[in-house]
Amino acid sequence: MNRRGPDSAEIVRVPFNEMEREFRRVLDAHRFDPKKSAEIARVFAENSLDGVLSHGINRFVRFIQYVVEGHIKPDAEPQKRHGAGAIEQWDGCLGPGPLNALICTDRAGVLARTHGMGCVALANTNHWMRGGTYGWKAAKAGFVFMGWSNTIANMPAWGASDVRLGNNPLVLAVPHGDEPIVLDMAMSQFAYGSIESHRRRNEKLQVPGGYDTHGELTTDASEILLTGRLLPAGYWKGSALAMLLDLLAAVLSGGLSTVRISQHNAESAVSQVFIAVDPSQLDNSQSIAGTVQEVIEDVRRSVPVPAEGEVRYPGERVLFVRKENMEKGIPVDRSVWEEVRRL
């Protein structure tokens, strides 16, 4: 099925399995062993399936470019450097970000089963793509999860015009039946990948997401990418939180902060934190599911404004997008799909 996007670019619907196979073909050709190819391909395909194209198919070509340039080491394996009870420090050895993050998410869960809570702080790794991937994984395994990553400098501190902060994404997840509640947010009003996607489709942002060349707030994605001045979510609050997340990632992992990462010529050697809590070990474990359901039902009783139509909990929209895209195929710019197939 083909259709035209708002900028007249052709949109094609690609079946999930076909996209996953294509990713795996390319990864195999770039010296990834079969197991790693399969895991990475699935992460990219599932991100795309869930509607997060900016950290799915739209990011895949750049991922391969980083492999070719040596920023991502296909054969690298993360290594534990230090442990102190419920907290461990790991070195990602510049391995593929999604694989390192999956391993550290699982390790945080193992620590949580032993100690009630587990924290794995990871240095020297690469972009994890969609942070929500690890929230979904941990929460489906029964853990409360918190994780974040620092990034290259791509956002100004509040009151500044030059970029010094990363938009350091934060993930929070809580188990809820078969489908958890997952918040995956950047510290900028819009993630960089989302702004790039709006620019590609020639779409305006729903609300101002950064500054134009005149220093004014704008919904024009092209202008924001030109200036590089993303708007912190919550203005000064998002700016402050971005700085603290960066500091905590660097301090806990012993890795690089945004200022050091930004001295490289690529977004590599970033620092991340993965925290899991085993709620079954809490005194109120039997009432947790009821508390979660009570909060959801109360939020759903909200009176929606006409422009929005429905109030949903974090991550709920993904369930609808995933189902539609699995049935109809994943909507992708034809030019992006063809670029992947040429790799």
N, C-alpha and C positions, 0 to 999 in steps of 0.2 A: 504494500500500500504506500503510495507516494502522495505528498501534499506540499503546498508552498508555505513557507514561513513568512513572517511579516516583512522580511527584507528580500522576498522572492527567492531565497535559497531553498532548494528542494530538500524536503524532509522525507526520509525513508524509514520504514519500520523493519528492524532487523530482529529475527528470532533470537531469544536468549542463548540457546544452544549453539547457534551459528556464530554469534559474537564471541562466546567463550572459546570455541574451537579456533577462531581466527587469532585471538589473543595468544592462545597456547602455541599455535604454529610459529608466531613471531618470537615468542620467548624461547622456544626450542632452538630456533635459528641463532639465538644470541647466547648460547652456552649455558642456559639454565638446565639443571637436571630435570627429568620428567616430573618428579613429585613437586618441586618448586614451581615449575611451569604451571602445573595444574592448580596449585593454591593461589598463585598470583593472578592467573587468568580468571579464576572464580571471583576473587575480590573485585577486580575491575569490572567484570560482567555483572555482578550483583549490585555494585554501586550504580551502574548504568540502569539496571532493571528497576531500582528504587527511585529513579529520577534524578540521581546526583551525577549528572553527566560530567560536571566540572571536575569530579574526582573519579570518573570512570573513563569512558571512551575518549572524552575530550582531553584527558591528561595522559593517555597511554603513549602517544608519540613522544612526548617530552620525557616520560619514564625511560623509553628505549634510547633516546638521545643521551640521557644521563648514564646509561649503561655503556654506550659507545665511547663517551668522553671519560669514563673511568670513575665517575662520582659514585656509582652504584656497583658493588662487587658481586657478581652472580653467585660465586662459590662461598662467600663469607657466611659464617655462622656466629650468632651472638654468644658472648662468653660472660659468665658470672665472674665479677672481679672481687666482690666483697659481700659478706652477709652479717647481719646483726639482728638476730631474732626474726621479727616479722618484716624486716626491710632488707632488700638486696639491691646492690648496684651492679649493673650489667653494661658491657661494651658491645655496641651493635656492629663494630668492625666494618662499618660502611656497607653492610648488607642491604638487601631489598627492604624498604621500610615496612610494607605490609606484612612480610614474613616475620621480621623482628617483633612487630607489634603483636601479632597473633601468639608468638611464643611467650612474650612477656605477660600478655593477658592471662594465658593459661597458668603461668608460673605464679602470678599474683593470686589466682584461685587456689593453687596448691598450698601456698602460705596461709591463706585465709582458712582453709580447712583445718590447719594445724593450730593457728594462733587466734582465730576469730577474725583477723584482719591481715591482709598481706599487701605490701607495697614493693613494686619493682620500679626502680629508677634507671632509665636507659640513656646512655650517652652515645655519641658517635654513630647515630643511625641516620636513616633517610626518611623522606616524606612518607607518612603512613596512609596517604590518600584520605578516604573518608573516616574521620575519627569514630563516627557512629558505628562502624563495623565492629569495633571492639566492645562498645557498650552493649550492642545486640548480643554478641557472643557470650559475654560474661553474664548478663542478666538472664539469658535463656538457660544458662547452666545453674541459675539460682542465686547468683551473687548481686549485691548492690555494688555498683561500679562508679568510679570517678577516674578520669584520665585527661591528660592534656599534653600538648606539644608546643615548643616554641618554634619560631620560624625566622626566616631572613627578615630584615627590617622592611616593612611595607606599609606602615601607618604612622602618622605623626602623633607625638604626645599632645595632650590637650593644651591648646594655646600656642602650639608650634606650627611652622609651615614646612619643615623638613622631616623626613621619615627617620625615626629612631627606634620605634617599637615594632614588634611582630604582632600580627592579629591572632596570635596564639589560641588555637581552638580548644574548647573545653567540652568534655562529654560527661554527662551524668545519666545513669540508667538504674531502673528499679524493676525487679521481676513483677510480671503481671500476667498470670496464666501462660498461654502459648506465645503471646506477643508483648514484650516489655514496653515500659514507658522510657523513651530515650530522648534526651536533649543533646543535640550536637550543634554547637554554635561557635562562630569565630568572635573575637573581641571587636571586630569591625562590624558596622551595621549590616554589611553584605560581605561575604567571603570573597576573596580575590577571584576565585574561580567562577563564582556566581556573576560577578561584574563582567568578566570576560565572556561568559555565556550570553549575557544581555547585549553586550557589544556585538557579538557574532550574529545575533538575531535582530539587531537594530531595534531593540526594545528599550523603553524607558524603565528605570527602576520604580518600584511602587512608591517609595519615599526617598528623600535625598540620601545618598550613600557616600558622598564625598564632595570635594571642592573642584570648581572649574579653574580655568587659567586666570580668572578675575578674582579668585579668592572667595567666590560665592558658593553656597551649597547648591548641588545640582543632582538631578536624576539621570543625567546623560552619562552613560557608562564610558563612552569614548573619551569624554572630557576628564573623567576621574582617572582612567588609565594613563592619560597624557600627563596629568599632574602627579600621579602617584599618591594623592592625598585622600586616603580612605577616611571615612568618618567613624570614630570610635563609637561602638554601641553604648548608649547611655552617656554620651559625651565624656565628661571628665571621669565618670565611674568606669566606663569601659577602658579608658586609657590607663587608669590606675590598676585595674584588674589585670590587664595585659602585662604590665610591668611586673606585677607580683607573680604571675604564672611563669613568666620567663625566669625570674630569680629563683623560684622554687624548683623549676625543672633543672636549672644549672647547678644549684646547691645540692639537691638531693642526689643527682646522678654523677656529679663531679665532671659534667660535660661543659659544652660551650653555651654561652648566653647569646642573645640576638646580636649584640655588638660584635662578638667574635665571629659568629656565623656569617655576618654581613661583610666581613673582610674577604670572604671567598668569592669566587666568580660564579657560584651556584648555590642553591639552597640545599646544602648537604651538611652532615655531621651535626644534626639537630639533637636536642635533648627532650626526653619524654618521661612521663610518670604514669604508672598504672596501679590503681588501688582497688582492691576487692574486699568486700565485707561479707562474711557468711551469716546471713540473718537467722539461720536455723539455730545459731548458738546464743541468740539474744533471749532475754527473759520474756519478751513479748512476742516471741516467734509465732505463736498460734493466732495472734490477732492482726498480724501484719497485712495479710491479704485483704481482710475486711477494711482496714484503714485505707489501703490503696483504693479499693473499690468505692468507699465512701467519698473520698476526695474527687475521684473521677466523676461520680454521679452528681456531686454538687457543682462541679465546673460545667457539666453538661446542662444543668438547669439555668445557666447564664442566658440572658436575653441577647441574642446576636444583633449586631447592627446590620442594616440591610445590605451594605456593600460586602460584608464577609459571608453571610449566609449560614454558617455553622461554626460552633466553637468546638475545637478538638484538643485533645491532650498531646503533648510533645511526642512525635513519632507516629501518631495515628494516621496522618495523611499518607505516610509511606506505604501503609497496608493497601490503600486503594490504588495508589500508583503502581505498586508491585503487581497486583492482580491484573490490572488493565494491560500493563506492558507484557506480562507473561502470555496473556491471551492474544493480544494484537501485534506484539513485537515492540521493540524499544525504539522510540522516535529519535533519529540521529540525522544531523546534517549530512547530506550525501557526500560533500567534499571531505568531511572528517572520516567517514566510513571508507571512502576510496583511498585516503591517505594511509589508513591503517592497513588496508589490503595490499598496498604497494610496499610495505616494509619487508 
